[in-house]
Structures are given as C-alpha cells and as structure tokens.
Amino acid sequence: MLTGKSCFCGRYFLLLLFFFHSFFSFVFLYLFLFYFFRVRVFFRFSFIFFIQYNLKPMKMPVALLVLLAVCNAIKVNGEGHYLQCDHNLMSQPRPHSVSILEFGAVGDGKTLNTIAFQNAIFYLKSFADKGGAQLYVPPGRWLTGSFNLTSHLTLFLEKGAVILGSQDPSHWDIVEPLPSYGRGIELPGRRYQSLVNGYMLRDVVITGDNGTIDGQGSVWWEWFTSHSLNFSRPHLVEFVSSKDVHVSNITFLNAPAYNIHPVYCSNVHIHNVSVHAPPGSPYTVGIVPDSSDNVCIENCNISTGHDAIALKSGWDEYGIAYGRPTTNVHIRSVHLQSSTGSSLAFGSEMSGGISNVQVEHVHLYNSFTGIQFRTTKGRGGYLREIIISDVNMLNINTAFSAIGDYGSHPDDKFNPDAFPSLEKITLHDIIGRNIIMAGNFSGIQQAPFTSMCLFNISLSMSSTFSSCWSCSNISGYSELVFPEPCADLKNSNASSCFSILMRPNGRGAIL
C-alpha cells in the first residue's frame, strides 16, 4: 500500500533522482534503496510510471517533481486514517447480569427454552437506560426457537454452552421479506425468521468463552433439496437496521442457510469466530454483510458448503429502489474454505452497490473458487474500489473469477437494461499453490468490466491447461503476474490502476 511512510522514503528517493538522473545512477540508486529499505510500493509505482510513459532523460526531472507532489499529498491525506478493524471496539462490561436459569431454562438439549429466552430479554430491556445488561448462558444444551434481542444487551455464552436451534419449523417465526430483496431468497413470499434476531437495535453484543450456536441445519438442508419448504430458510443470527453490533468468541455450527447476516446495519465488528457447515450442506454461507457500512471481519475461521464470506446489497429492482450500498468494509486475518462456492464472494445480489472494500492477510484453501465477483444484466448497482492483498491460496479450482451472467432474478419485473458496473478492482501480493485455473473473467458485452488490476501474483498450477486464463468483455492492467494473464488484462494504461490513488477516505492506492 502506498502509505505516508512509504512515500516518505519515496520523496527522498525522488529528490536524489532529480540530481542523479543518468541511467546508471538511476539503476544504482534504485537497487540500493530497494535492497536496504524495501520500498516495494514506490519501486512498482515509479517503474510503471517511467516505462509506461517512456520518459526521456530531459523530461525525467519534471516527472519526478510530479511524483514527489503526489507522494506528498498522499502523506498528508493518509495521516491519521484507520480502517474499520483498526478501531478498538472492545465492549464494556454491563452493570447488570442475569442467568438464563433464573427464567426456568433447562439445558438438557430436549426442553424447549424459547419462552425463557424471550422473558429474560424482555426483563433486561428495562436496563437499557441504566448501562445495559448481560444475559448469561451457562454450560448446557439450550434448545430454542427464534427469539429477539434488545438494545444495550450482551448475550454471553460460557464455555460448554450450546444454543440449539429447534428442528421443528413451527418454533421459528415467519416474517416479511427484506425490502431490498422483495421476496425470500429461495422462494417467493415470506421467510423464516432467524434463530437469534435484532431489529433496529443499538449497542448489542453476542460473545462468550467460545460458546456455540448450533442451528442443527441438517433437516433444513433435506427440506431444501427435496423442495419441501413453503418459505425461505432461516439464518442463525440476523441483525436488521441496527448499529454498533459486536459478535466475537463464538462458534457457529450447521446453519440452515447463513450464519451471520447484518443487513442495513452500521458499525459491525465480527472477530474471533469459527463457522462450520459440512461440505454437502446446500448454499450455507458464513458471514454476509448486506447493505451495511463500516464493517470489520477479522481473525475468523470459516468453512461452509457454499460461500465463506459474501458481500451483498439487494436484488435487482428491489435493491436499486432501496438504494443502500455495502461500503467501508475491512476484512483481515481470516481463514476461508468453501466447498461449492467462493471463499470470498461479491454479489451476485449487489444492486445497491458494493464499494470501498479492503481485504488483507487472508488464507483461502480447499475451495472451488478463491475470489469471485458476481453480477448479471438487470442487477444495476456497482462493484468498485475493492482492494485485496496479501493472500495465500492452496488447493483452489479457480483462483479469480468475475462473472457477468451469474444468478437469477426475483421476478419478471426487473429492468434488463439495468447494467451493473464493475471497475477499479485491485488484486496484489497473492501466492497460490495447486491451482487448476488462474482466472475466469467474463464481463457483459453492453457494460464491460474495466480497471481490473493485478500486481505481484504467483500461482503454481496443478494442471496443464492450454490456457490458464479465460477473458472476455474485460479490460485491465497486470504486472509481475504468473502465469502470464490474457491480453485483455494488458490492454489498459497503467494509470487506470492508480485512479483510486487519492480516494476520499485518504488511503493510498495499492500498487
């Protein structure tokens, strides 16, 4: 990343180059600083700048002054800015605490405790203006149907505590579809409410000493595959139109569909969680930020049947009309595995737009697709200003994918001329081992994908495909990429990759 620190080194490098701009002194100083200071970002930036624009020695001082000014601007604008996960959102202890046992709950795995959870939370609601309260769940197996949380509440699961979702669908409420989707995701009409819910809440925490929420989703998976359901499947945890949401130190198992679904939310921090669903579980997804902003996901281990992390923002005309994007998302230090989907997915429901996403320090393994961008005609919306870096891939079928005909439509009311936009995507510093296909990029003829930028990528292929890349209706730029990408990813000017150099949030572009 081109940060203030790297530009600090780069500025002095530029000043020296201004006075020593002969070819040999240029090369000597370049190698000297690169070796001793590891100014990797500036090395790439200046290399591309000089080579791309074929500057002659007499013009070099002017170009150097331009670069100096850019670096100085980045240094000034970048100071003091933090990404979402850089903020410390440790929750404060609640002044009041009660145990679920005080409300008649029985942790034998057989007794239904829905009323106990509902009564406990109703009681704790009275402490909202007194600093909030904590609902303590001790070791045991606590069977329940769906229940709602309240503001200024901490749900704390002790080690050995397991909240079990009932396998009786009558214990799960049925609710209206989300307005940005217009219907249930899987079936028209209403949907089952999630096991643990929050609606229009503020300051709500789900945490513990590695307690567990187990959706016992096997029956839901069977009903889904046999087309026996009348409503779309429920999720494990869903927050709707809520603010200051914190989920940590919990294990999520066997979700009927999604595990954690913050939708229309702000300031969401999810960290130190483990998510698991077996490979055969149909369309189970780990964490799904949906039309939400200021989201941090870090230090998580996720292994699911479909996508591990999927960013979304509404479906076709409903998402366009609702108009709430997913933005300001920071994902770091996560281990992701996806059996049939993508370790990291964007869309395909992205009609409200997805932008300003930073992903770094991630391990993707044993997955069908590593990183995938999905959309189709009629979606509208956009995928842009997404930067993914420092990725380690192992045993991936397709490392990168961007598909312009992915997914279905909620009904026949969508606008077929609502073309989505995909642009300003940067992937860099990525290593992959045992990869079958490097990249599959298939844009939309009427709205080609643009500014797909790849830097410093090395993939070790496990097959002898005649072509490791497949590209159509896409343009971009690549440098230091192996295997060599298709010509479509070499047909743009390098400057197209630097257009987010001075983004409004003050972060420098990744080069």
PEJO-V486422 format. One record per backbone hydrogen bond with DSSP energy under -0.5 kcal/mol. CO is the residue of the C=O (numbers start at 1). NH is the residue of the N-H. Records with the same first field share a line. If there is no record, write none. Layout:
CO: NH  NH
This chain:
1: 3
3: 7
4: 8
5: 9
6: 10
7: 11
8: 12
9: 13
10: 14
11: 15
12: 16
13: 17
14: 18
15: 19
16: 19  20
22: 26
23: 27
24: 28
25: 29
26: 30
27: 31
28: 32
29: 33
30: 34
31: 35
32: 36
33: 37  38  39
34: 38
38: 40
39: 43
40: 44
41: 45
42: 46
43: 47
44: 48
45: 49
46: 50
47: 51
48: 52
49: 53
50: 54  55
51: 54
56: 59  60
57: 60  61
59: 63
60: 64
61: 65
62: 66
63: 67
64: 68
65: 69
66: 70
67: 71
68: 72
69: 73
70: 74
71: 75
72: 76
73: 77
74: 78
75: 79
76: 79
78: 81
83: 86
84: 87
87: 89
96: 134
98: 136
99: 102
100: 103  105
101: 104
106: 108
107: 141
111: 143
113: 117
114: 118
115: 119
116: 120
117: 121
118: 122
119: 123
120: 124
121: 125
123: 126
124: 127
125: 128
127: 130  132
128: 131
132: 96
133: 154
134: 98  136
135: 156
136: 100  138
137: 158
140: 142  162
141: 109  143
142: 164
143: 113
144: 166
147: 197
152: 133
153: 205
154: 135  156
155: 157  207
156: 137  158
157: 209  211
158: 161
160: 140
161: 212
162: 142  164
163: 214
164: 144
167: 169
168: 171
169: 172
171: 146  173
173: 193
175: 191
178: 181  182
180: 315
187: 184
189: 184
190: 232
191: 175
195: 147
196: 238
197: 149
198: 240
201: 243
202: 152
203: 152  153
204: 246
205: 155
206: 248
207: 157
211: 251
212: 163  214
213: 215  253
214: 165
216: 219
217: 221
218: 222
219: 223
220: 224
221: 225
222: 226
223: 228  229
224: 227
232: 192
235: 195
236: 196
237: 261
238: 198
239: 263
240: 200
242: 266
243: 203
244: 204
245: 269
246: 206
247: 271
249: 210  211
250: 274
251: 213
252: 276
253: 215
254: 217
257: 285
258: 236  257
259: 237
260: 288
261: 239  263
262: 290
263: 241
265: 293
266: 244
267: 245
268: 296
269: 247  271
270: 298
271: 249
272: 249
273: 301
274: 252
275: 303
276: 254
278: 281
281: 284
284: 306
285: 259
286: 259  260
287: 310
289: 312
290: 264
292: 327
293: 267
294: 268
295: 330
296: 270
297: 332
298: 272
300: 302  335
301: 275
302: 337
303: 277
304: 339
305: 340
306: 341
307: 286
308: 287
309: 345
311: 347
312: 291
313: 352
314: 316  351
315: 318  319
316: 320
317: 321
318: 322
319: 323
323: 325
325: 327
326: 355
327: 294
328: 295
329: 358
330: 297
331: 360
332: 299
333: 299
334: 336  363
335: 302
336: 365
337: 304
338: 368
341: 369
342: 308
343: 309
344: 372
345: 311
346: 374
348: 350
349: 313
350: 353  382
353: 326
354: 384
355: 328
356: 329
357: 387
358: 331
359: 389
360: 333
361: 333  334
362: 364  392
363: 336
364: 394
367: 397
368: 398
369: 343
370: 344
371: 401
372: 346
373: 403
375: 406
376: 379
381: 421
382: 354
383: 423
384: 356
385: 357
386: 426
387: 359
388: 428
389: 361
390: 362
391: 393  431
392: 364
393: 433
394: 366
395: 367
396: 436
397: 437
398: 370
399: 371
400: 440
401: 373
402: 442
403: 375
411: 414
414: 416
415: 418
417: 419
418: 378  380
421: 383
422: 450
423: 385
424: 386
425: 453
426: 388
427: 455
428: 390
429: 391
430: 458
431: 393
432: 460
433: 395
434: 396
435: 462  463
437: 399
438: 400
439: 470
440: 402  442
441: 472
442: 404
444: 447
447: 444
449: 475
451: 425  453
452: 477
453: 427
454: 479
455: 429
456: 430
457: 482
458: 432
459: 461
460: 435
468: 438  439
470: 441
472: 443
473: 449
475: 452
476: 492
477: 454
479: 456
480: 457
482: 459
486: 489
487: 490
488: 476  491
493: 496
494: 497
495: 498
496: 499
498: 501
500: 503
503: 506
507: 503
509: 2  511
